[in-house]
Amino acid sequence: MRKLNRFHVCYIFSMIFILSACTQKEPIYKQLGLEKDAPHILFVSNKQNYLNESVYYDALIELKNTFPEDINQLTVLQFQKDDEYLKRLNIEESPCLLIIFNDDILVNISGAVSKEEIIQPVTKTLSQYQQ
C-alpha cells in the first residue's frame, strides 16, 4: 500500500509539471508572426471610433519619411474588448499605437492625443534601434 501511495504522489506531481508547462503563453511577437529582437509598431483601430484616428494616421505618414521600413511593417489590429492579444497588451481603448520589442511594450499611446505626442516617443524609441 505504501508503494502505491508513492506512485500516486509521483504521478500527480508529474501531471502538474506537464500541465503547467503546457499553459505557458507564447510571446505576443510570435503569435502575431513578428520577428524576434526587433521593434514592431502595432496600431489598434476601431471602426466605431475612426474619427479619432486621423491624428494617428497623420503622425504615421510623417514618421514614414524617417522610418520607412518600420512603418511599412506596421501591424494593424481591430479593437475588440475580448481579443486575447489586446488583453495581454493591456489595451482598453482605441485608437492605440504600441511599439513592442519581443514581449515588452516600449511605447503605449492611446486615446485623444496630438500628432507631436505620437511622433516624439515613437521617434525616440525607433532611433535607438536604427543601425
C-alpha positions in Angstrom: 0.0 0.0 0.0 2.9 2.4 0.7 4.4 1.9 -2.7 1.1 2.7 -4.3 0.9 5.9 -2.4 4.4 7.0 -3.5 3.4 6.1 -7.1 0.3 8.3 -6.9 2.3 11.2 -5.4 4.9 10.9 -8.2 2.2 10.6 -10.8 0.3 13.7 -9.5 3.4 15.8 -9.4 4.4 14.7 -12.9 1.0 15.6 -14.3 1.1 19.0 -12.6 4.5 19.7 -14.1 3.4 18.6 -17.6 0.2 20.6 -17.4 1.9 23.7 -16.1 4.4 23.6 -19.0 1.5 23.4 -21.5 -0.2 26.5 -20.2 2.6 29.0 -20.8 1.5 31.6 -23.3 3.5 32.1 -26.5 5.1 35.5 -26.7 3.0 38.2 -28.5 5.5 38.7 -31.2 5.3 35.0 -32.1 1.5 35.0 -32.0 1.5 37.9 -34.4 4.1 36.4 -36.7 6.7 39.1 -36.0 10.4 38.9 -35.9 12.2 38.5 -32.6 14.7 41.1 -31.4 13.3 43.9 -33.5 10.9 46.7 -32.6 7.4 46.5 -34.1 4.7 49.1 -34.3 1.1 47.9 -33.6 -1.8 50.1 -34.4 -5.2 49.3 -32.8 -8.1 50.6 -34.8 -11.8 50.8 -34.1 -14.4 51.2 -36.8 -16.7 52.9 -34.3 -14.1 55.4 -33.3 -12.4 56.1 -36.6 -12.7 59.9 -36.3 -10.1 59.9 -33.5 -7.7 58.0 -35.7 -6.9 60.8 -38.2 -4.2 62.3 -35.9 -2.5 58.8 -35.7 -2.6 58.5 -39.5 -1.1 62.0 -39.9 1.7 61.1 -37.4 2.4 57.7 -39.2 2.6 59.5 -42.6 5.2 61.9 -41.1 7.1 59.1 -39.4 7.3 57.2 -42.7 9.7 59.8 -44.0 12.2 58.9 -41.2 11.4 55.3 -40.6 10.0 53.8 -43.8 10.8 50.2 -43.1 9.3 50.3 -39.6 6.1 52.0 -40.8 5.8 49.6 -43.8 5.8 46.7 -41.4 3.1 48.2 -39.2 0.6 45.7 -37.8 -3.0 46.8 -37.6 -5.3 45.1 -35.1 -9.0 45.7 -34.8 -10.2 46.7 -31.4 -12.4 44.1 -29.7 -13.0 44.0 -26.0 -12.4 40.3 -25.7 -9.4 40.0 -28.0 -6.7 37.9 -26.5 -3.8 40.0 -27.9 -5.3 43.2 -26.6 -5.9 41.7 -23.2 -2.3 40.6 -23.0 -1.1 44.0 -24.0 -3.5 45.7 -21.5 -5.2 47.8 -24.3 -8.6 49.1 -23.1 -9.2 51.8 -25.7 -8.6 52.8 -29.2 -7.0 54.2 -31.2 -3.8 52.9 -29.7 -0.2 52.8 -31.0 2.3 50.5 -29.4 5.9 49.7 -30.1 6.8 46.3 -28.8 10.1 44.6 -28.6 9.8 40.8 -28.1 7.1 40.8 -25.3 8.0 44.2 -23.9 5.9 47.3 -24.5 8.3 50.2 -25.2 5.7 52.8 -26.2 2.0 52.9 -25.5 0.0 55.9 -26.8 -3.8 55.7 -26.7 -6.9 57.9 -26.9 -7.1 61.5 -28.0 -3.6 62.9 -28.3 -1.8 65.4 -30.5 0.4 64.5 -33.5 3.5 65.5 -31.6 2.6 63.3 -28.6 2.7 60.4 -31.1 5.8 61.4 -33.1 8.1 62.3 -30.2 8.1 59.0 -28.3 8.0 56.9 -31.5 11.0 58.8 -33.0 12.9 58.5 -29.8 12.3 54.8 -29.5 12.8 53.8 -33.1 16.0 55.9 -33.3 17.5 53.7 -30.6 17.1 50.6 -32.8 18.4 52.1 -36.1 21.6 50.6 -37.4 
